[in-house]
């Protein structure tokens, strides 16, 4: 598949004080294994971060021109940050990523390549904890996400990383559950 026929996407990373995770996350994104998909841009929306997140993103962007930072002076909620991303994104396929996750090397390919099917309006990833499941807390976290996944197989829920067609200019700014708002808007457009 040549680059002209690849599915282009914009990635939106949403961060608040993610200095410890932001560089590993950005490295995981720029090093994705892609065949059918092209990442046009990675937009980091940092909402009122005070821990050096913004400076780390700016420094990373100096050697990765597809990465850019949008600063929100104060925290205005994730819906506000998502609306900035929707407004700024170039691509017709948008990927929303929480600033505290690390995607596997083929995550973006798997998430976005499904849009080859024109009837698909949105997809979601399955979070897999990186901590060991040997301790009580580790076991509890793994159990929680396994149960979450089983429930999502019955009644789909998009989750920590979602991709969707850009069929809206914004989501409701008072949305408490952004992925549910995105899902409802995408479904209302016939997907």
C-alpha positions in Angstrom: 0.0 0.0 0.0 1.6 3.3 -1.0 1.5 6.4 1.2 -1.3 8.0 -0.9 -3.7 5.2 0.0 -2.9 5.0 3.6 -5.5 5.9 6.2 -4.4 9.2 7.7 -5.0 10.0 11.3 -4.4 12.7 13.9 -3.5 11.6 17.4 -4.6 13.7 20.4 -2.9 13.2 23.7 -4.5 14.7 26.8 -2.2 15.5 29.7 -2.3 17.0 33.1 1.0 16.7 35.0 2.2 13.7 33.1 6.0 14.5 33.2 6.8 10.9 34.2 4.8 9.3 31.4 4.7 11.8 28.5 8.1 10.9 26.9 7.6 7.1 27.0 4.1 7.7 25.5 5.3 10.0 22.7 8.1 7.6 21.9 5.6 4.7 21.7 3.5 6.8 19.3 6.3 7.9 17.0 7.6 4.3 16.9 4.3 2.6 16.0 4.5 -0.2 13.4 2.3 1.0 10.6 1.4 -0.5 7.2 -2.1 0.8 6.2 -2.1 3.8 8.5 -0.2 7.1 8.5 0.0 9.3 11.6 -0.2 12.9 10.2 0.3 14.6 13.5 0.4 14.1 17.3 -1.2 17.0 19.2 -0.6 17.1 22.9 -3.2 19.2 24.8 -1.7 20.0 28.2 -4.3 21.4 30.6 -2.7 23.5 33.3 0.3 21.2 33.8 2.8 22.5 36.4 5.3 19.6 36.6 7.3 20.2 33.4 5.1 18.3 31.0 4.9 21.2 28.6 8.7 21.7 28.5 9.2 18.0 27.9 6.7 18.0 25.0 8.3 21.1 23.5 11.8 19.5 23.7 10.5 16.3 22.2 8.8 18.2 19.3 12.2 19.8 18.4 13.3 16.4 16.9 9.8 15.1 16.0 8.1 17.7 13.8 4.8 15.8 13.7 4.4 16.5 17.5 3.0 19.8 18.6 1.8 21.2 21.9 -1.4 23.1 22.7 -1.3 24.6 26.2 -4.4 25.3 28.2 -3.5 27.8 31.0 -5.8 26.1 33.4 -7.7 22.8 33.6 -11.0 23.2 31.8 -12.0 19.6 31.7 -11.2 16.9 29.2 -14.1 17.8 26.9 -12.6 21.3 26.5 -9.2 19.7 25.6 -10.9 17.3 23.1 -12.7 20.2 21.5 -9.4 22.0 21.0 -8.0 18.8 19.4 -11.0 18.4 17.1 -10.7 22.0 16.0 -6.9 21.8 15.3 -6.7 18.2 13.8 -6.0 17.9 10.1 -7.2 14.3 9.5 -10.6 12.8 9.1 -9.8 10.0 11.6 -9.0 11.2 15.1 -7.5 9.2 17.9 -8.0 10.3 21.5 -5.3 9.0 23.9 -5.1 9.5 27.7 -1.7 10.9 28.8 -1.2 8.0 31.3 -1.2 5.0 28.9 1.5 3.4 26.8 0.2 1.8 23.5 1.6 -1.5 22.2 3.7 -1.1 19.0 0.7 -2.1 16.7 -2.1 -0.3 18.6 -2.6 2.6 16.2 -2.5 0.3 13.2 -5.2 -2.0 14.7 -7.3 0.8 15.9 -7.3 2.9 12.7 -7.1 0.3 9.9 -10.7 -0.7 10.7 -11.8 2.5 9.1 -11.2 0.9 5.7 -14.8 -0.2 6.2 -16.9 2.9 5.5 -19.6 1.7 7.9 -17.3 1.9 10.9 -17.6 5.2 12.8 -15.6 4.6 16.0 -13.3 2.0 17.6 -11.8 1.5 21.0 -8.7 -0.1 22.5 -8.5 -2.6 25.3 -6.3 -1.4 28.2 -3.9 -4.0 29.5 -2.2 -3.1 32.8 1.6 -3.1 32.7 2.0 -4.0 36.4 2.5 -7.6 37.5 -0.6 -9.6 38.6 1.3 -11.4 41.4 0.5 -9.0 44.2 -3.0 -8.4 45.6 -3.2 -4.9 44.0 -1.8 -6.1 40.7 -4.2 -9.0 40.6 -7.1 -6.6 41.5 -6.1 -4.2 38.7 -5.9 -7.0 36.1 -9.2 -8.5 37.3 -10.9 -5.1 37.0 -9.7 -4.6 33.4 -10.6 -8.2 32.4 -14.1 -7.6 33.8 -14.3 -4.3 32.0 -13.3 -6.1 28.7 -16.0 -8.8 29.2 -18.6 -6.2 29.8 -17.5 -4.2 26.7 -18.0 -7.3 24.6 -21.7 -7.3 25.7 -22.3 -3.6 25.8 -19.5 -1.8 23.9 -17.6 1.0 25.8 -14.8 2.7 24.0 -12.4 3.6 26.9 -8.9 5.0 27.4 -8.0 5.2 23.7 -10.6 5.7 21.0 -10.6 6.4 17.3 -13.5 8.0 15.4 -14.4 9.7 12.2 -14.4 13.5 12.5 -18.1 14.0 12.0 -18.5 16.7 14.6 -17.0 20.2 15.3 -17.1 19.6 19.1 -18.6 17.6 21.9 -20.7 19.1 24.7 -18.4 21.1 26.9 -20.2 19.8 30.0 -19.8 16.2 29.1 -18.7 14.1 32.1 -18.0 11.0 29.9 -16.3 12.2 26.8 -16.1 8.8 25.0 -19.9 8.3 25.5 -20.5 11.7 24.0 -18.3 10.9 21.0 -20.0 7.5 20.6 -23.5 9.1 20.7 -22.6 11.8 18.1 -20.9 9.2 15.8 -24.0 7.0 16.0 -26.3 9.9 15.3 -24.5 10.3 12.0 -25.5 6.8 10.9 -22.5 4.8 12.0 
